[in-house]
Amino acid sequence: MVMDKGTLENLIPSQYIYFDFPNPHHSRESTTISSTYGNFLRITVLDSPIIQTSDHPIQIAAMLVPIDREDDWIFSTKSGNFQLLSNLQQISRLILVGNLPTGDLPVNYSRRPILDGDGEYLAEFEEALLPLLIAVSPKSYLKGLGENFEIPFAMYEDNLICSVLVERCIGSCVGEMIVEDVEIENYVDGKLDLGRREFRRRLRFKKMPNLVQTEIRIVPNGVEVDSVNLRIGEMKFEPDTGCLVHPYLAPMVASLSLIARNLDNKYVCSGSKLPKVLCVGIGGGALLTFLRTQFGFQVFGVENDEMVVNVAKRYFGLVESEFLRVLVGDGINVIRSVARRGVQAGFVASITNADLENDQHSTTYIEDESKFDIIMVDLDSNDAMNGPGAPPLDFVQSSILLDAKMALNSLGILVLNVIPLSKSFYEVLICELRKIFSQLYEINVGNEENYVIIATVSPVSFVHDEIETSIQEKLKMANLGYYIECIRKI
């Protein structure tokens, strides 16, 4: 890539430049070093979309792309790189340094063991990179350093031990996606358990590669789970749909405790019909399957990309039935349609785009019994430049939230997976919800990223030590007690 001499002298919001450069560190072969960087390096320079002000001093950071991860979309795509930058608060320019990518797809990966000489090698490598890092830093930053030139390194860490690419697909809405089987570090009560292996299946989109869209536990088929002799690529797996491992799904289900007594009184005790839940955005369908198999609910799912639905059925254990139906369509339009027409028999199977269009112009709302008990929304934004966020801005509108309320019965709840793009985004969301719903509750997922917001149509009386209902017993069996205790009114 050819650049003008002064291209990188100034910060330019959302600037993105990459080039290849000879490795300035002359690595040596050693049995005490697990791996080294190659003879040529891929250097990527990206500037924050945030315009610099006097209140936001310029800060620069470098990051080494983990060896053998250079083909992962997190490090090889523009969207993945900007999501890395968005996770580094207050950083104005990020300089990524790694080996040259070998292709357009993530390849099978296996973490190398850490050897005694690795720390010394990386320290020498970072020191050798300093002149290059200074050369690609903005002039205004260098002036503030005086003679103390130093570029801090940010560390990329995750729990991935190894991964195998299972399938690559292209969806009409989400674009390119991959299904991958991974082995991750297994933590029990906050401590790393080296005696038991943990396997997961993941769905990731290229447009937002740092965000795992769906993650389920998978178990080896006919093999002891703790066998250390077999690699992940040598095993066949079956989905374990009886548990939720994706961080925010369990808290979303825990929200049912707010209306457990109402649901029991309305359905379980009377023996009439089943509680109805609408899931907007299905990913791999783990939430839908769990609500159907573990709670016996009547579940409707809405997903705007048919390929995502196909992937969910093929790889993540989603099975449609009389009481679990999936509609390919726009979730917001479906909420609007339900608000006006209700959940009629065969609704998900028979609704058409023409029906949705007609319902947008209707102002007639249907009776309480034809509405949902719960609406769960798991939609993320498409803005890769500013990092993952949820729900999309389109959803945070009074008219949409009012339709969501009208699609719920008088004792219903709206449950949102929220990844705040900023503090102001979160405040606006809460403000808009307060205008329309009776009460708001929050669960901090605890991963420094997700929150679950629960909005009630009517006031609810939530007491932790109530006599257990049938649904509360199921919540307890699903080990959701911790998240139930974390529910707080806001």
N, C-alpha and C positions, 0 to 999 in steps of 0.2 A: 504494500500500500504506500503510495507516494504522498508525502506531506510537505507543506510549506514549512519553512524554518520556524515561523512564529505561531504555528497552529495551536500549540499547547501552552503558550505563554500566558494565556488568559483563561479564566473559567467561563464556560459558555453553558447555560442550563441545558441539560440532557445531551451534551456532546458525547459522542461515542466513537472511538477510534481504536483500531487494533493493527498491529504489525508484528512481523517476525524479526528476531534479533539473535545474534550469536550469544551463546551462553558465556558470560564473562568469568565463570568459575571453572577452573580446571580440576574436574573431579578425579579422584583416584579410586581404583578398584580396591576393595577391602572386604574382608569377611565380617567386619563389624558394622557395615553399613547395609541396610536392607535394600535401598534403591537410590538412584541419583537422577537428577534432571538431565535431559538430552543436550545435544550439541547446539540445537536451536530452540528458542523459547517463543511462545506466543505472549506478546505484551498487549494488554487491553486497558485503555484509559477511558474512564467514564465520569462525567460530571453530574452532580445532583441536579434534579429538576428545580430545586428550590433556589430562587434568586438570592444571591448573597446580599446581606445588609450589615450595617455596623453592629447590630445586635447578634449577628451570626458570624463569628470570626471564621476565617478559612482554616479548615483542617484537612490534612491529607493522610491517607493510609494505603498501605500495600497489603496484598493477600497472596499467598502461595496457593495455587491450585493443587490439591492433593495428587500425588503421583498415581497414575492409572485412572483418575477421575476426569481427565481432560475432555473426554467425549460425552460426559454427562451433560444434559441440557442446562443444568444449573450453571455450568462453567463455559459451555460452548455456544450459548445463544445470547442475544442481546437482552431478551426478556429476563432470562435467568440472572444475567450480570446485574441488571438494574434492581432486581429483587434482592440480591446480595447487598447492594448499596443501600437500599431502603431499610435494611435491618441494622445498618451501622449509623446510628443517630449522630447528627451533627457533622458527619463526614462530607466534605465538599467535593473531593475527588478521590476515587478509588482506582488503584493501579493493580491489575491482576497479572500474575506471572505464573506461567505453567508450560508444560510440554505442548507440542503442536497437536491439535486434534487430528484424528485419523479418519473420521467419517461424520455422517449426519445423524447417526443414531447412537444412543448410549450402548456401550458394549458390556459384556459380562465382566463383573468386577469382583476381586477378592482382596481384602485388606492384607497388606504385607505385615509380617511381624516386626515389632520394634526392636532394633538391636542397639548395642551399647554405643556405637559410633554415630548414630543418627542425629543426636542433639548437636554434637560438634560439627557435623557436616552441614546441617541447616544453618547454624550460626555463621559459618564461613560463607555459605551461599548467599545469605542475606547481606552480609558485609560486602561481598563482591558486586551485588546488585545496586549498592547505594549510588554510585555515579550515574547509572542509568535512571534511577528513580528521581534523582535531583534534576536530571535533564528534562524529564517529562512533568515536572512540577511547575505550577504557575509562578510567575515572577513575584507577584505580591506576597505569596507564601514564603518564598525564599528570603525576601527582604526582612521579614519579621524574625528570621532565625539567626541573623548575624553570622557568626562563624561556626555556630553549633548546628551543622547540618545533620538532621536525623529524621528519617521517615519511619513512623511506627508500623509494625506489621500486625494486622488483624488475623486471628486464627479461625479457620473453618473447622468445625467439629460436628459430627452427628453420630448416630448409633449404628451405622451401617457396617456390617461385617463382610457381606458379599451379596451379589445380585445377579440374576439371570433374566435376560429379556425373553418374555413369553410371547408377546404379540405386539405388532404395530398396526394401528388403524388410523383412518382419517374420517372425521365426522363433518357433517355439513355445517354445523354451528361452532363446535369447539376446535375444529381443525385436527392437527396431528396429535395422537395420543399413544401411550405405551402401557402395556400391562407387564409388570415385572414381579418375580418372586424374589424375596430378600430374606436374609438371615440377619437379625439385629441382636444387639446386646440385650440380655434378659435381666431386668431389674425386679427384685421382689422386696417390697417394703423399703424402697429407696436404696437397696444394696445390690450390687452386681452379682448375679448367680451364675457362676462358671460351670455349674454341673448340669444345666438344662438348656437346650437349644430352643430358640424362639424363631418361628418362621411366619412371614406375612406375605400377602399379595397386595400389590399397590396399583392404583390407576393414577397416571400423571398426564397432564396436558402440556404440550410444548409451549403454548402461549403463557403458561404460568407454572414452569417446571418445579419451582421450589415448594409449591403447595401440593401436598398429597391429596388428591380428590377423594379417594377411597382407600381404606386399608382394612383388611380382614385377617384374622388368624387362619393359617392353613396347617394341616397336619399331614405328615408323610403317610402314604397309602401302603400298608403292609410292612412298614419299617419302624423300628424302635426310634422314637423321636430324639433320643439322646445318643444315637450312634455317631461316634466321632469319625468313623472311617469313610462315610459317604459325603460327597459334596452336594450342594444344593441342586446343581444341574443334573445329578445322577438319580434324583428322587422324583416320584410322582406324588402330587398333593391333592387333598380334598379340602374344600372350604369348610371352616367351622363357623356356622351361622348362629350358634347358640350363645355367642358372647359378642360384646362391642369393644373393640380395641382402638378405634379412631377417637382421639382425645375428647371431642366435644359431643359425640353421639350419646354416650352414657348420661351426661348432664341433661341433654335434651329429653331423654326418656324419664329422668328423675323428676322433671317438671310435672309429670302426671300425678305426683303426690299431692299437688295443690287441689286437684279435683277428684281424687280417688274416691272419696265418700259419695260425691254427686254421681259419679259414673256407676258405682255399685248400686246406689239406690235406683238409678234409672234403668240399668240394664241387668246387672248380675242378680239382684234380688227379685226383680220382676220376671226374669227369664225371657224378656222380649228383645229381639234384634241384637245387634252388636254395636259397641262404640265405633264411631266413624272418624278416621283420621286422614287428612290430606297431607302428603309429603311433596313439597314443591322443590324440585331438584333432587334427583335420586342417586347420582354418582353410580356406585356399584350396587346399590340397592340394599346395603347392610341394614339400614334403619327400617326399611319397609319389611324385610324378612323377619327382623327381630320383633317388631310390633305384632306381626301376624302369628308367628310361631310361639312366642313366649307370652303374649298377652291375649291372643285370640281376637284381636281387633279386625274390623273391616277396613282395609287399607287401600287408598287410592294414591298413585304416584303420578307426577307430571314431570316430564323431561323434554327439553326442546330439541334434543339431538337423538335421532333414532339409533345411530351407531353406538352411543353410550348405553342405551337400553340393551342392544344386542350383546355388548361386552359384559354388562351386568349379568345377563342370563347365561352366557357362555363360561365366564370365569369366576363369578362372585356368588353363585348359588341363588340368584333371584329366579323364583318360579311363580309365574302367574297362575291364578286359580279363581274360583268363584268369589273369594273374599280378598284377593290381592290383584288389583288391576292397574295397568300403567297406560297413561295417555301420552303420546308424543305431541307436544304443543307448548305454547307459551304459558308459563305458570301464572303470570299476572292476569292474562285473559281468562284463564280457567277460574281463578278466584272471583273475578268479576261475574263470570257466567253462573257460578254456584250461588253467588249472592242474590242473583235474580231468578234462578230456576230451581235451585236446590239439588240435592243428590238423588236423582231419580233412578229407578231401576235400570241397570245397564248404562248408566250415565257415561262412564269412562270409555266404554267400548263403542258407544254410538255417537258421541258428540263429534261434530264436524267443525271445520274452520268457519263455515257459513253461520253455524250456531253461535260461535264465539263473536263473530262480527255483529250479528243481530243483537246479542245480549249487551254489547257495548252501548247501544242506544236505548236500552230499556231502563225504566226507573221503577219497575214493579218488583218488590221484594217478597220472597216466599215465606212460608210459615216456619216456625222454629224446628219442628220435627224433621224437616227435610234438609237440615243444615249439618255441618260438621261439628264434632265435639272438640277436635283438636286440629289446628293447622300448624305444620312444622315446615319452616322455610330454611333451606340450606342452599343459598345462591351466593356466588362470589362475583366480584366485579371483573371486568376484562381489562383493567388498567394496569398493565405490567410495569409501566414506568414508575408508578408510585407504590408498587408492592401489592401483595394480596390484601383484599378488603371484602367485607361482607356485612350486610346484604348490599347489592348494587344500589347506586343513587336513585335509579328509577323506582325502586321499591319504597324509598323513604319519601313518599308524597302522601298528603292528607287523603286524596281521593282513593289511592290504592289501599291505604290502611283502613279507610272507612269500608271499602268493599270487603276486606279481610274480616272486619268485625261483623259485617252483615252476612258473611258466609258461615259464621259460627252461630251455634245456638246460644241461648241466654246464659248458660253456664260454661261456655267454651273458653278455650285459651289459644292464643297465638304464641308460638315458640320460635324464636329467631336465633340462628347461629350468627354471632357478630364478631367480625374482625375489624376493629376500628382503624380507619385510615389515619385518623388524628383524634385528638381530644375533642376538637370542635365537631367532628363528624358524629362522635358518640353522643355529645350533648344535644345536637340537633335531632338525632334519632329518638332520644328519650323525650325531648320536648314534643315532637310530632306524635309519639305514642300516647303521651299524657293527654293530648287534646281529644283523643278518641276513645281510649280504653279506660276502664274503671280503676284498675290497680296494675302496678308494674313490679316484677320481681327479677332478681339477677342472680346468676351463678357464675362465679369466677372459675373458669376451667382449670386454672393453675399452671398453664403452659406459657404464660406471658404473651399470649396471642389472642385466644378465644374467650368470649363471654357468651353466655346464653341468657337472653332476655325473654321473660314470660309476661304477656299482657293478657289480662282477664276482661271478659265482657262485663261481668258482674263482680261485686265484692266477694271474696272468698275468705273463709275462716281457716287459717293454716296453723295447726298445732302439731308439734312433733310427737307428742306422747298420746295421740288419739288411739282408741282401740283399733287394731289392725283390720282393714277391709281386705277383700279378695285381691284387689289390685295392689294394695300396699304389701301384701304377702308376696306377690310376684316381684315387686320392686326389691323387696328384701332378698328374695332368692337370687335376683340378678346382681346382688352385691352393690346396690346403688345407694346404700345408706349414707355414705360419706357425702355424696353430692346433694342428697336431700337435706342433710344438716347444713350445707353451704348456701341453701336458698335464703336470700334476704330481700326484704321489701325495700324498694327505692322510691 
